Amino acid sequence: MDKFSLLNRIVTKRFLLHALFWLVNLIVINTIVYFVPEVDFWNYFNRLLIVITLVIGCSYIHLLVLIPKFFVAKKYGKYVLGFLINISFFSFLKIFIKLSILKDPIDNNYLEEISTAVTLMLFYCLFTFSMKTIKEWVTVQDITIRLRETEKQKLEAELTALKAQINPHFMFNTLNNIYSLSLDKSDKTPALILKLADLMSYTLYECSEDRVNISKEIDFIKNYIELEKIRLKNGIKIHFDIAGNYENCRVAPLLFIPFIENAFKHGVNQRPQHPYIDIVFDFSKKRTVCFSIENSKPTTPEIRSNNKGIGIENVRKRLNLLYENRFNLELIESPEKYKVVLEIAVS
């Protein structure tokens, strides 16, 4: 459908709705008058048509001219002046038509006639303005709901894409480890494959949820550490500690593993003099997960590399999307060590 056809449909629909509104007014008023015995129905109907026409003119000048040109533009003085002129003009026009064309007597009670005419014009101007305001409010609410739904869908799409990047990134590193051992015909390879199967089971069946129990995430991390221990030789100090109660605590899946991957990659694989990794989960604060990981760094400058891989950037994006202002991420680096502290407020 082209833009002209769409615009034509919108204009036609609005015209029909407005016409229906005024028709209902005409029908309701005439229905009331129909049951009044002393009133000539058809004579009253003709006069009412004239009055409705004047009311329509007054209302639409207010809606289509005064409001957009002055009220919306915050020219309130000009708006009030225009509003009073508009009401006065159609009120006196009504009286003029009644006296000069319809030849209806007023019995010298001009003040009452003017008051009635002004009240009528004022009522319909304010009533139609209220209807317009309510309609625009409903439209804004509808647009807001649609925007929120769109943002939600966008958020879900981004999170899915980010998790899809994390899983292959992690699997790629682990498969490289298995490949290296298989080349050496290592006896550790079968155990390594079993651990990998457990890790894959978690990423395939558990990580599809928005939140997982922190205990499952911790088990996943423990399996990963055990997998790394099988691959690595002795002499590496790996400390893993949990403080506090984490029962019923839920977090987004795979938030911590990129930091742990990097710790093994940069803190162990590059063989510093005294390699170590310290991992701590602290649940001492109520409704807060405090995760920290510290690893040694190689002392030879030539083999130092940037510890901020693509996994870290993905985690940062996920944190911004999922936890917004409810997290704090610190990356602390010195010549001897690298430390990450991530604190998340959970519900």
N, C-alpha and C positions, 0 to 999 in steps of 0.2 A: 504494500500500500504506500503510495507517494505521500509527501508531506501535505499537499493541497487537499487530498481526499481526507486525510486524518483531521486536518484543521476544519474542513467543512463538516465532518461528522460531529466534532466537538461543539462547533458553533450551533449546529442544528439541534443537538441534544440540550444545550443550555437554553436556547430559545424556547424549546418545547417545555422545559421545566419551569421557566419563568411564566410562560403563557398559562400553564396549568395552575400555577400559584394564584395568578390574578383571576382566573376563571373560577377557582374554588372560592375566593373571596366574594365574587359576584353572586355565585349560587347560594352561598351561606346567608348573605345579607338578604337576598330576595326570598329565600325560603322562610326566613323569620318574618318578613313583611307580608308574605302570602297569607299567613294565618291571622293577620290583623284585619278585621272586617271593614273598618271605616276607611282604609287606604285603597286607593285605586292602583292595583298592582302594576298594570302596564304603563301607566303614567309615571309611577315611581321608578319602574325599571328603566325608562328612557332617561330620567334624571340621574339615576345611579350610574348609568353608562358614562355620562358626562363627568360625573364626580370621579369615577374610577380612572378615566382618561387623564384628568388633572393630577390625581394622586400618583399615577404611573409616571407622568412627566416630572413631577417634583422629586419622586424617589430616585429615578434614574439619573437625573442631573446631580443629585447628591452622591449616588453610588459611582457613577462613571466619570464625573468631572471633579467635584469638590474633594472627594476622598483621595483619589490618586494624585491630583495636582497639588493639593494643599495639605491635607491631613497626613498622608504618607510622607510628603516632603518636609513635614514638621513646620509648615508655615501656618501655625495655629491661629494667628490673628486674621489672616486672609480667609482661613477656613471658616471661622466663626462669622465673619462678615458675609461671606458667600452663602453660608447656611441660612442666616437671617434674611438675606435678600431673596433667596430661593423660596423659603417658607412664606414670606410676605407676598411675593409676586403671585404665587399660585392660590394663596388664600383670597387675595383681593380679586383675582381673575375668576374664582368660583362665585364670589358675591356679584361681580359684574355680569357674569352669564346668567345668574339667577334673576337679577333685576332687569337686564336689558333684553335677553333672548327668551328666557322661560317666562318672564313677566310674573314671577312669584312675589307676593307681598311680603314685606319684612316687618310691617307694623311698627316702624320707627325704632325697633330694638336692634340697632346696628351693632352695638357693643357685643351682644350675645351672639349675633351672626358671625362677627369677626372672630370671636373667641372659639366658636365651634369650628370654623374653617381652619384656623391656625392649629387647633388641637388635632384635627383630622390629619393635616399635612405633617405635623410634627410626629404624630403616632406612627404613620406609615414610613416616614424617613428613618426613625429610630428602630422600628421593627425590622425593616428590610436590612438596615445596617447590622442589626443583631444577627439576623439570619446569615448574612454574608460572613460576619465574624466567626460564627459557629461553624459554617461550612469550611472556611479557611483553616480553622483550628483542627477540624477533623482531617482535612487534607494534609496538614502539617504532621499530625499524629500518624497518619497512614504512611507518609513519606519516611518519617522517623523509624517506624517499625520495619519498613522495607529496607532502609539503610542499615539498620541493625542486623537484619537477616542477611543482607549482602555481606556486611562486615564479618558476621559469624561464619558464613560460607567461605569467605576469603581466608579467614583465620584457620579454619579447618583444613583448607587446601594447602596453606603454607606449612601448617604443622605436619601434615601428611608428607609433603615434599621434603621437609627437614628430617623427619624420621627415616624416610626412604634413603636420604643421603647418609645418615649415621649408620644404619645397618650394614650396607655394603662396605662402608669405610672400615668398620670393625671387622667384618668377615674377611675382607681383603687382607688385613694385617695377620689375622689368625691363620688363614690358609697359607700365607707366606711362611709362617712358623712351621706348620706341618710339612710343607714342601721341603724346607731346609733339613728337617729331621729325617724325612724319607730318603733324601739323597745320601745321608750318612748311614742308612739302614738301622736307625736307632730303635732300640726296644721300647722307647717312650712313645712312639708313634701311635699304637693302638689306644693307649690310655688318653692320649691327646685328642684323638678322634672322638672318643666317648664323651669327653668333657665338652668338646665342640658341639656334639649332638644335643647335650643339655642346654647349652647356650642358645643354639638355634631354636630349640623348642620354646624357650622363653621369648625370644624376639618374634617368633612366628605367631604364637598363640596368646601371649600375655600383653605384648606391647601394642596391640591393636586398640586397646582401651586408652581413654584420655588420662586416667589415673590408675595406678597400681598400688597395692599394699607395699609399704617400704620394706617389709620383710622379704618379699619376693625379689625386690631390687638388690637387697643386700645378699641374698643367696646367689643371685646372678653374678654379683661382683666377687663373691668368695670362689665361685666356680672358675671365674676368669683368672683370679690370682693363682688358684691351684693349677690351672692350665699353664700359666706362665712359669710356675715353679717346676713343672715337669720338663719344660723346654730348657730352662736355664740351669747353669751349674751351681754348685754350692758357693758359699762365701757372700751371698747377697742377703742383707737384712731386710725383711719385709714385716712391718708391724701393722696390725689391723685391730682397731679397738672400737667398741660401741659403748657409749655412756647414756644412761637414762632409759626411760620406757618409750618404746616406739610402737606400742600396740595400737591398731586401728589408724595409724598414720598413713596417708596416701599421698603419692607424688606422681608427677609425670614420669613415664618410663624413660630409661636410657639418658638421664641427665648427667650422671656421674661418670659413666664409663669412658667418655672421651678424655677426661682429666687423668683417669687411671691408665688408659692406653698411652697417653703422652708421657706419664711418669715412667713407665717401663721403657718406652722408646728412647727417651732422652736421659733418664736417670740410671738406667741399667744397661741397655744394649750398647751404649757408647763407652762403657767400662770406665767410670771414674775410679779413683784409687780406693775409696771405701763406699761402694754403692749401697744405698738404702732407700726404702720407700716407707713413709709413715702415713697411714690412712686412718682417719678418725671420724666417726659419726657421733655427734653429740645431740641428745634430745632433752637436755636438762631444762631448756626454756620451753614453756608451755606453747604448744601449737607451732613449734619452730624446729626446723631441721638445720643443723649446722654441720656442714661437711668440710673437712680440710684434708689436703694431701700435700705432702712435702717430699721432694726427691733430691738426691745428690746430682751434681752436674760435673761433667768432665773438666779436668783442670787444664787440658790442652786447648788453647783458643781455636786452633785449626779445625777441631772436630766439634766445636760447639755449634749448635743450630738453633734456629728460632723455635721456642717451645709452644708457640701459638699456632697450632695446625688448623686445618679446615674444620675439624671436629669441635674445637673450642668456639669458633665463630658460629657454628650451627647451634651450639648450646646457648650462646648468648642471645641469638635470635629467638630461640624457643622460650627462654626465660622472659624476654621482653613481651612475647605474645601471650604466654600462659600466666605469668605472675605479675606483669606490669611493674607496679611500684612496691611489690611485696617480696623483693629479694635484694640481696647485696652480694656482688661478686668482686673479690679482690685477687689480683694476680701480683704476687710479691717475688721479686727476683734479686739475687745477689750472685757474686762470682762463684760461690760454693753450692748454692741450693736454689731450688725453685719451689714456690709454695702457692697453693690455690686455697682460698677460703670462700665457701659459698653458703650463704644463710638464706633460707626460704621460709616465709610465713605460710603455713598450711592450715586448711580448715578442718 
